[in-house]
Amino acid sequence: MTEAVGIWPIRRETLALAEHLTGGLGGTLFRPWEAGTPQRGAFGAAFASVRAWVMIGAVGIATRFVAGLPRSKHTDPAVVVLDDAARFAVALLGGHEGGGNALAYRVARLTGAVPVITTATETVKPLTLGIGARRGVSLEQVENAVLHALAARNLTEVREVATVDLKANEAGLLAFCEQYALPLRVVAAQDIAARPWVTAASEWVQQSVGLPGVCEPCALIASPRGRLIVPKTALNGVTVAVVEDRAEDERWQP
């Protein structure tokens, strides 16, 4: 495999989105409509030439393209499918071993999509962290605040971290997520404004970012069927909220 990520837009109309992803991921952009051959065959011929694919189109079409190509989860390229409207980034193939789950989160951060992860290794972890931070916080500040909020719970129980888009590039937060191999979900400020789920609004956050709060709504939006078990806790410039998945017998109750 020679290239890191291949971007395969199934429809010419998504070229602008594909170019945006290519720049953000440092990938190689394919323009399959220029080849003059059926796309499914062209994709099959190129399948093993990259370590991972981002296909832009419907999951059904992507599934037909991929059918018959995988050989081993240890060597197959990962496949992430992003719909044309950039609503969902689905880790379709190689989620864990191939890095597809992490790629789905990267695609989601670049486009505002919701990452869709279904591998058991990640989905059995019951906790989601919502984190807010003042500008310039360090990895250690984030780490200390998270451990303080978790108390007796363990970082190995955490599935993902969520924050507002205004904090998506906060170095200390990114370093924390990288150190603990935790995916970072970015929630648009407008989505938080539409669902301002906070136990107590913060005047400082309202003045600073125009929202009543960050950590609680981020955690609840990322895990909408979960329960807030740790309301906003603040420590040295970092706020943390913890949401836990409901027990299986509660999960599907109205």
C-alpha positions in Angstrom: 0.0 0.0 0.0 1.5 3.3 -1.0 -1.0 6.0 0.0 -2.5 6.7 3.4 -6.1 7.6 2.5 -8.0 7.4 -0.7 -11.1 9.7 -1.2 -13.6 8.2 -3.5 -16.6 10.4 -4.3 -19.2 8.3 -6.1 -21.0 11.3 -7.6 -19.3 14.2 -9.4 -21.6 16.6 -7.4 -19.7 15.8 -4.2 -16.3 16.8 -5.7 -16.1 20.0 -3.5 -16.7 17.9 -0.4 -14.1 15.4 -1.6 -11.5 18.1 -2.1 -12.1 19.4 1.4 -11.6 16.0 2.8 -8.5 15.4 0.7 -6.9 18.6 2.1 -7.9 17.8 5.6 -6.8 14.2 5.6 -3.8 14.6 3.4 -5.2 11.9 1.1 -5.4 11.1 -2.6 -8.5 12.2 -4.5 -9.9 9.8 -7.1 -12.3 11.0 -9.8 -13.9 7.8 -10.9 -16.2 9.4 -13.5 -13.2 10.4 -15.5 -12.0 6.8 -16.1 -14.7 5.8 -18.5 -15.2 2.4 -16.8 -17.7 1.1 -14.3 -16.9 2.4 -10.9 -17.3 -0.9 -9.1 -14.6 -2.5 -11.1 -12.3 0.5 -10.8 -12.7 0.6 -7.1 -11.9 -3.1 -6.8 -8.7 -2.6 -8.8 -7.7 0.3 -6.5 -8.9 -1.3 -3.2 -5.6 -2.5 -1.9 -3.6 0.6 -3.0 -4.3 2.6 0.1 -4.5 2.0 3.9 -7.9 3.5 4.2 -10.8 4.7 2.1 -13.3 7.5 2.5 -16.2 6.8 0.2 -18.7 9.6 -0.3 -22.1 8.3 -1.1 -24.8 5.9 0.2 -23.8 3.0 2.5 -25.7 0.6 0.2 -23.7 1.5 -2.8 -20.4 1.4 -0.8 -21.4 -2.1 0.4 -21.8 -3.3 -3.1 -18.5 -1.8 -4.2 -16.7 -3.5 -1.3 -18.5 -6.9 -1.6 -16.0 -9.7 -2.2 -12.9 -7.6 -1.7 -12.0 -8.0 2.0 -9.5 -10.8 2.8 -8.3 -10.2 6.4 -9.2 -7.7 9.1 -5.5 -7.4 9.8 -4.5 -6.3 6.3 -7.6 -4.9 4.5 -7.9 -1.2 4.2 -10.4 0.5 6.4 -13.5 2.0 4.7 -15.5 5.0 6.0 -18.6 6.0 4.2 -19.7 9.7 4.3 -23.1 10.5 2.9 -23.4 13.3 0.3 -24.8 15.7 2.8 -22.0 15.0 5.3 -24.5 14.0 8.0 -22.9 10.7 9.0 -19.4 9.2 8.8 -19.9 5.4 9.1 -17.0 3.1 9.9 -18.0 0.3 7.5 -14.9 -1.9 7.4 -11.8 -2.2 9.5 -13.1 -0.2 12.4 -10.8 -1.4 15.1 -7.8 -3.2 13.5 -7.8 -1.0 10.4 -8.3 2.3 12.1 -11.6 2.9 10.5 -13.2 4.1 13.8 -10.5 6.8 14.3 -10.8 7.8 10.7 -14.6 8.2 11.0 -14.0 10.6 13.9 -11.4 12.6 11.8 -13.9 12.8 8.9 -16.6 13.9 11.3 -14.5 16.7 12.8 -13.7 17.9 9.3 -17.3 18.0 8.1 -19.5 18.3 11.1 -20.9 14.7 10.5 -21.9 12.3 13.3 -19.4 9.4 13.6 -21.1 6.0 13.5 -19.2 3.3 15.3 -20.5 -0.2 15.8 -17.6 -2.4 16.8 -18.1 -4.1 20.1 -14.6 -3.1 21.5 -15.7 0.5 21.6 -19.5 0.2 22.1 -19.2 -1.8 25.4 -17.5 1.2 27.0 -20.3 2.9 28.9 -19.0 6.4 29.6 -18.9 9.6 27.5 -17.1 12.7 28.7 -18.1 16.2 27.8 -15.2 18.7 28.3 -15.0 22.4 28.2 -11.8 24.4 28.7 -10.4 27.8 29.0 -7.9 28.7 26.2 -4.4 27.3 26.5 -5.1 24.6 29.1 -2.4 21.9 29.3 -2.7 18.1 28.9 -2.1 17.8 32.7 -4.9 20.2 33.5 -7.4 18.2 31.3 -6.1 14.9 32.7 -6.5 16.1 36.4 -10.0 17.4 35.7 -11.1 14.2 34.1 -9.7 12.0 36.8 -11.3 14.3 39.4 -14.7 13.9 37.7 -14.5 10.2 37.2 -13.6 9.6 40.8 -13.9 5.8 41.3 -14.6 5.1 37.7 -11.7 4.3 35.3 -10.6 5.9 32.0 -10.7 2.5 30.4 -14.5 2.8 30.6 -14.6 6.0 28.5 -15.8 5.5 24.9 -15.3 9.0 23.6 -14.8 12.7 24.5 -17.1 15.5 23.2 -16.5 19.2 23.1 -17.8 22.3 21.3 -16.4 23.1 17.8 -14.9 26.3 19.2 -12.5 24.1 21.2 -11.8 21.5 18.5 -8.2 22.6 18.1 -7.4 23.1 21.8 -3.9 21.6 22.1 -4.2 20.3 25.7 -7.5 18.6 24.9 -6.1 17.0 21.7 -3.0 15.8 23.5 -5.1 14.3 26.3 -7.2 12.4 23.7 -4.1 11.2 21.9 -2.4 10.0 25.1 -5.4 7.9 26.1 -6.4 6.9 22.5 -9.8 8.5 23.0 -11.8 9.7 20.0 -12.9 13.4 20.1 -16.4 14.2 18.9 -16.9 17.9 18.0 -20.4 19.3 18.5 -21.4 22.4 16.6 -22.2 25.4 18.8 -25.5 25.8 17.0 -26.5 22.3 18.0 -25.7 23.1 21.6 -27.7 26.3 21.4 -30.7 24.3 20.1 -30.3 21.7 23.0 -28.9 23.7 25.9 -29.1 20.8 28.4 -27.4 22.2 31.5 -28.1 21.8 35.2 -27.0 25.3 35.8 -26.2 27.9 33.2 -22.7 29.6 33.3 -22.6 33.3 33.0 -18.9 33.2 32.0 -19.5 30.6 29.3 -22.5 32.6 28.0 -20.3 35.7 27.7 -17.3 33.9 26.3 -18.9 31.6 23.7 -22.6 32.6 23.7 -23.8 29.3 25.2 -25.2 28.4 28.6 -22.7 25.6 29.0 -20.5 23.2 27.1 -19.5 20.0 28.9 -23.0 18.8 29.9 -24.8 19.3 26.5 -21.8 18.0 24.6 -21.8 14.7 26.6 -25.6 14.4 26.3 -25.7 15.1 22.6 -22.9 12.5 22.0 -24.8 9.9 24.1 -28.5 10.9 23.8 -29.8 7.8 25.4 -27.4 8.0 28.3 -27.8 9.4 31.8 -25.9 12.3 33.3 -24.1 10.7 36.3 -21.6 13.5 37.0 -22.9 17.1 36.4 -20.4 19.8 35.4 -17.3 19.7 37.6 -14.7 22.4 37.3 -11.0 22.2 38.1 -8.3 24.6 37.1 -9.9 25.9 33.9 -11.4 22.6 32.7 -15.0 21.5 33.1 -16.0 17.9 32.8 -19.4 16.1 32.7 -19.9 12.3 32.6 -22.8 10.5 30.9 -23.3 6.8 31.3 -25.2 4.5 28.9 -28.4 3.3 30.4 -28.7 -0.4 31.5 -29.9 -2.6 28.6 -33.3 -3.1 30.2 -33.8 0.6 30.4 -32.3 1.6 27.1 -35.4 1.2 24.9 -37.9 2.5 27.3 -39.7 5.7 26.1 
